[in-house]
Amino acid sequence: MKQEIAERVSKALPGCAVEVAVEGNRALIEVASQAFEGLSRVQRHQAVYRCVEDLIAEGSLHAVTIKANVPA
């Protein structure tokens, strides 16, 4: 699951740095991407959430915590 999530995010946001931690049916997704430049926090989270929304809908994931930032 961890690898699948990382691949999905990397495909949606090319060139990003992504780290994923999965514990049971909960995931922490940390992403740094230049694509987030100029986006609000909500828009950044929505971009990452779209990568896993089907996993949530089918019940594979129950909770997702997202940290989405522009690289320093």
N, C-alpha and C positions, 0 to 999 in steps of 0.2 A: 504494500500500500504506500509506504514512504517513497519508494522509487517512482511509482506511478504518478503520485502527486507532483513530485519534483519535475518529472518529465513534462507533465501537462502545463505547469507554470512556465517552464523554460521555453516550451513551444509557443505559448501565448505571448510571452514577453522575451523575445530573443535578446541575448546579451545580459540577462539579469543574473544576479547572484541569489540563489535560493537555498534555504535550509528548511528541512521538514523533520518534525518529531511526531511520532504517532504512538499513542498509548491507548490500547483498546480501540474504542471507536471515536477517539478524540484526536485532533491534529492541531499542531502549532506550525504555521507557515510563516517564515520570515523571508521577505523579498526586498532586494534593493535593485532598482531599475531607473535608468534615465527616462524611460517611458512615463514615469510618474511625475515628471517635471510639469508644474503648472496645474496639477490635478488636486482636488480637495482630498482630505483623508477618506471620505466616503467613496469617492470615485476610485481611489486606489484600491480600497477594500473590495469594491464591486468587481474590479478587473481580475482580482485574484479569486474571488468567490465564484465567478463564472467558470473557472477551471475545475471546480469540484462540486458544483451544484447538483449534478446528476448522482454523485456518490452520496450526497446528503439525502436526495429524494428517494433513492433506493434503500437507504438505511445502513449503508456501509460505514458512513460517518454520521455521528450524532452531533458533535460540536466542533467548531473550527475557530481558532484564534488566529488572527492575521495581523502581522506587523509589516507594513509596506512603506518603504522610504526611498528617497532619492539618494544615491550614493554620495558620500562626502567628498 
